[in-house]
Amino acid sequence: MGSAAYAPERDAMVWKIKSFPGGKEYMCRAEFSLPSITAEEGAPEKKAPIQVKFEIPYFTVSGIQVIGLLFADTCQWF
């Protein structure tokens, strides 16, 4: 449903939905991975926080509801 693409200038995945008929449910599933980078000096591992932002134009008149979000780490390396 719609289109999803990585927008490097925003460092984000953008999912655009042109129309959202009532009584429907849609899911967007994405997998992100980090590049393999090694440093000469052993720097402590840092993890940036995940940020999630929603923009729903005309939200008050549309009646759209975001019921839930699920974030799963399949690597389980933390």
C-alpha atoms as one frame of an Amber mdcrd trajectory, in Angstrom:
protein
   0.000   0.000   0.000   1.568   3.257  -1.056   5.299   3.570  -1.488   8.196
   3.399   0.933  11.745   4.528   0.268  14.863   5.518   2.153  15.422   9.283
   2.033  19.141   9.829   2.730  18.751  13.612   2.988  16.386  13.037   5.935
  18.151   9.878   7.166  14.721   8.278   7.284  12.391   5.811   5.664   9.361
   7.623   4.271   6.092   5.748   3.712   3.541   7.645   1.653  -0.060   6.486
   1.396  -2.185   8.303  -1.205  -5.555   7.120   0.062  -6.625   5.214   3.131
 -10.192   3.874   2.860 -12.131   3.390   6.069 -12.129   0.033   7.815  -8.746
  -0.982   6.376  -5.478  -1.873   8.088  -2.056  -1.612   6.472   1.374  -2.682
   7.628   4.832  -1.535   6.578   7.680  -3.844   7.490  11.288  -2.677   7.109
  14.673  -4.057   8.023  17.654  -1.819   8.667  21.232  -2.929   9.159  24.406
  -1.137  10.132  27.456  -1.104   7.884  30.500  -3.072   8.990  32.966  -0.448
  10.151  36.103  -1.083  12.126  38.190   1.549  13.863  41.890   1.353  14.541
  41.302   2.498  18.101  38.914   0.408  20.146  36.152   2.967  20.673  33.299
   1.966  22.976  30.187   0.882  21.128  27.558   3.594  20.788  23.957   3.102
  19.762  21.914   6.031  18.538  18.306   6.145  19.713  15.537   5.303  17.261
  13.212   8.178  16.455   9.707   7.666  15.100   7.668  10.561  13.740   4.184
  10.565  12.231   2.647  13.170  10.001  -1.029  12.636   9.269  -2.458  15.578
   7.314  -6.027  16.440   8.274  -5.804  13.977  11.167  -8.769  15.401  13.068
 -11.159  15.012  10.145  -9.758  11.704   8.876 -10.344   9.636  12.009  -7.143
   7.642  11.368  -5.761   5.937  14.464  -2.259   4.614  15.087  -3.039   1.645
  17.309   0.408   0.260  17.916   4.041  -0.001  16.930   6.282  -3.022  17.202
  10.057  -2.813  17.142  11.888  -6.123  17.163  15.649  -6.653  17.290  16.253
  -9.974  15.587  20.006  -9.818  16.224  19.669  -9.714  20.017  23.255  -8.509
  20.359  22.657  -5.816  22.956
